[in-house]
Amino acid sequence: REGLAVVLAGSPNVGKSSLMNALAGEDVAIVTAIAGTTRDRIEKTVQVEGIPLNLIDTAGVRQTEDEVERLGIERMLNEVAKADVVLHLVDASSPDGELADAEVLARVKERIGRGVPVLTVVNKVDLVQQAPRVEGDHIYLSARSGAGIDGLRRELLRVAGWETQTAAEGVFLARERHLAALAIAADHLSTAASYAEFGNRQLELFAEELRLAAQALAAITGEFSADDLLGVIFGRFCIGK
């Protein structure tokens, strides 16, 4: 429901804003040949197979004396610390970009959360006559032409746990449901503990709270069936014809 926070990081002019526009299907960010055009945080939410992707475009990372640009870079690093996945953009047509890319990646890894995946997006493959493709955690594409964008979408869905288009529920989606069920079970167990305290032994209420806790856990294991769910719905809501 909440989706993934996807932060675009890279050196100036590697195509972060172009990629954001390609994923969004509209001109969200300004694209120019001038390095440092994006200085502030730009956010756009797009839907891919029902999964919200909260795209966050940020300032390009480089050494600069410009105070505004430095603040933009610091904001980018702050966004990286909150990201669910980071897209590290690389310019396939830049012959001397490896050092800058290594610096960006090092600064990203200083801030990134534990276990957060970093996907390397090699952009502008059309300028070097390379085919769009996915190789491990590297996605080769052209944000300008749109070639390879579908491959990136599939990789983002994979990170979200949505392995196939027919999957009813992936790892990412199930986690929210599991946490909600565990929270309900914990509440019932806490209430049961209060009924079991010395001097307040209301055993029938204690047993009922344990039953409700077990029912919440059964919603995770699958023991709570569709018929049970219908019973809950009709028991709580007035369903008209």
Residue pairs with C-beta under 8 A, 6 or more apart in sequence:
1 52
1 176
2 52
2 176
3 45
3 51
3 52
3 53
3 54
4 51
4 52
4 53
4 54
4 84
4 85
4 156
4 159
4 160
4 172
5 54
5 56
5 79
5 82
5 83
5 84
5 85
6 53
6 54
6 55
6 56
6 83
6 84
6 85
6 86
6 87
6 156
7 56
7 58
7 76
7 79
7 80
7 83
7 85
7 86
7 87
8 16
8 19
8 20
8 55
8 56
8 57
8 58
8 87
8 89
9 16
9 58
9 61
9 76
9 80
9 86
9 87
9 88
9 89
9 104
9 108
10 16
10 60
10 61
10 88
10 89
10 90
10 101
10 104
11 60
11 61
11 62
11 89
11 91
11 97
11 100
11 101
11 103
11 104
12 35
12 36
12 37
12 60
12 61
12 62
13 33
13 35
13 60
13 91
14 60
14 89
14 90
14 91
14 94
14 97
14 123
14 124
15 89
15 91
15 123
15 124
15 143
15 144
16 29
16 38
16 57
16 58
16 60
16 89
17 29
17 30
17 31
17 37
17 38
17 42
17 57
18 31
18 123
18 143
18 144
19 87
19 89
19 121
19 123
19 141
19 143
20 28
20 29
20 42
20 44
20 55
20 57
21 27
21 28
21 29
21 31
21 143
22 143
22 144
22 146
22 149
23 46
23 53
23 55
23 149
23 152
23 153
24 44
24 46
24 55
25 46
28 42
28 44
28 55
28 57
29 38
29 42
29 57
30 37
30 38
31 37
35 60
35 62
36 59
36 60
36 62
36 64
36 66
36 69
38 57
38 58
38 59
38 60
38 72
39 59
39 68
39 69
39 71
39 72
40 59
40 72
40 75
41 56
41 57
41 58
41 75
41 76
41 79
42 56
42 57
42 58
43 54
43 55
43 56
43 57
44 54
44 55
44 57
45 52
45 53
45 54
45 55
46 52
46 53
46 55
47 53
48 153
48 156
48 157
49 157
49 162
49 165
51 156
51 157
51 160
51 162
51 172
53 156
56 79
56 83
58 72
58 73
58 75
58 76
58 79
59 69
59 72
59 73
59 75
59 76
60 73
61 73
61 76
61 100
61 103
61 104
61 107
62 73
62 100
64 70
64 73
77 107
77 108
77 110
77 111
78 111
80 86
80 108
80 111
80 112
81 111
81 112
81 113
82 113
83 112
83 113
83 116
84 116
84 159
85 116
85 117
85 118
85 119
85 156
85 159
86 108
86 112
86 116
86 117
86 118
86 119
87 119
87 121
87 152
88 101
88 104
88 105
88 108
88 118
88 119
88 120
88 121
89 121
89 123
90 97
90 101
90 120
90 121
90 122
90 123
91 97
91 123
91 124
92 122
92 123
92 124
92 125
92 127
92 128
92 130
92 140
93 124
93 127
93 128
105 118
108 118
109 118
112 118
117 137
117 159
118 137
119 137
119 138
119 139
119 152
119 155
119 156
119 159
120 137
120 138
120 139
121 138
121 139
121 141
121 152
122 138
122 139
122 140
122 141
123 141
123 142
123 143
124 142
124 143
124 144
125 131
125 132
125 140
125 141
125 142
125 147
125 148
126 142
126 144
126 145
126 147
127 142
130 140
131 140
132 140
132 141
132 142
132 147
132 148
132 151
133 139
133 140
133 148
133 151
134 140
134 151
134 154
134 155
139 148
139 151
139 152
139 155
140 148
141 147
141 148
141 149
141 151
141 152
142 148
143 149
157 163
159 172
160 170
160 171
160 172
160 173
161 170
161 171
161 172
161 173
161 174
161 175
162 170
162 172
162 173
163 170
169 177
177 219
177 220
178 220
181 216
181 217
181 219
181 220
182 216
182 217
182 220
184 212
184 213
184 216
185 213
185 214
185 216
185 217
186 213
188 209
188 210
188 212
188 213
188 216
189 209
189 210
189 213
191 209
192 205
192 206
192 209
192 210
192 213
194 200
195 201
195 202
195 203
195 205
195 206
195 209
196 203
196 206
215 224
218 224
233 239
